[in-house]
Amino acid sequence: MGSLGGGEAGAAAGWRRPRFLCLHGFRTSAEIMRKQVLGKWPADVTARLDLVFADAPFPAEGKSDVDGIFDPPYYEWFQFDKGFMEYRNFDKCLAYIEELMIKDGPFDGLMGFSQGAILSAALPGLQEQGVALTRVPKIKYMIIIGGAKFQSPTVADKAYANKVACTSLHFIGDNDFLKAHGEKLIESCVEPFVIRHPKGHTVPRLDDKSLQVMLRFLEKIGNETSEHSSNDVDEKEVCL
């Protein structure tokens, strides 16, 4: 578990960085995702976010695709069958994420890659339906990298019962094996920001065009977070 940014002085002045819980990909780790993001995104982007990287609850049950590229240990959020229709330890995963959010929050949003992205995109809807994250503040923002929708109706019927209304940024790779699923996820979101890149299933670097989309997204959520912080400060002053 590790955090980047944030500051009590900024929060006290009515400004703070949006705080994101970052969920890594299948059979990777918090440290691997940290390296993927910080190694590819410019500092003027990551400096505007308070990023908390967390390991998934379960040790990898099989070989990792990043074995030989990134060092172990590797973790997974839950297990699934070949058709991605049946999930094991899913409820335990949801409870684990909620405990993380209680311990290290409050969080404004979720950022996920691959399996972590699928989870991140489903959690706002599950929270809205009252079946997950019932003890933490509402998720307001999402950054989805190489994401998709859950296929099983047992999860999908609740996760996507309504369009996902929170402000979201989606990365879609031209050569990502999940591209078609990522496009369907975008259709389930209200006015999403979208970054398209020529790579595959990866955390991509930001070219000039992608950076402009990212900065528009950051400006929107940064302004909203500052407004919320200012309101919180005003309420405390009234109470005093």
Disulfide bonds with the S-S distance in Angstrom:
none
